Amino acid sequence: MGFFIALSLSAPLVLLSLLPISQTVAVFMAGLVPVGLIFLSIFSAPTIKISENIRVGRINVPLSALGEAFGLEGDQMKKERGPGLSPAAQFIIRGDLKYMVKVSVKDPNDPTAYLLISTRNPAALASAINANGS
């Protein structure tokens, strides 16, 4: 929601900022900046890939090193990404997504306690990790 507010305000902000310089440049940039922000948000969003490893952003962990995955929502999710967040956890948290998946790391040689991954579909991600990790 916050992104859409910022996006809708970007065109008038750029327009008002550049009007003293040139009206043509101001109108052109007021159209270009929101389009650029949309492309930036699309291409910078982390993707989740599962094969022998799970790859999410900079996280790359073999599925054999992972334990059970389960979805989080509501107060449980707020606790996990707030006061309950372990310093040893790896996480990809997007504030605009309402759900997360928590995956325990069972490899004793890995210092990572668990993974927290924001997702739109926690049930599908958790079942894919659990099915491929077994």
Secondary structure as GFF3:
##gff-version 3
##sequence-region A 1 134
A	DSSP	alpha_helix	2	18	.	.	.	ID=ss1
A	DSSP	alpha_helix	23	44	.	.	.	ID=ss2
A	DSSP	beta_strand	48	50	.	.	.	ID=ss3
A	DSSP	beta_strand	53	56	.	.	.	ID=ss4
A	DSSP	beta_strand	59	62	.	.	.	ID=ss5
A	DSSP	three_ten_helix	63	65	.	.	.	ID=ss6
A	DSSP	beta_strand	66	72	.	.	.	ID=ss7
A	DSSP	alpha_helix	74	81	.	.	.	ID=ss8
A	DSSP	beta_strand	90	92	.	.	.	ID=ss9
A	DSSP	beta_strand	99	105	.	.	.	ID=ss10
A	DSSP	beta_strand	114	119	.	.	.	ID=ss11
A	DSSP	alpha_helix	122	133	.	.	.	ID=ss12
###
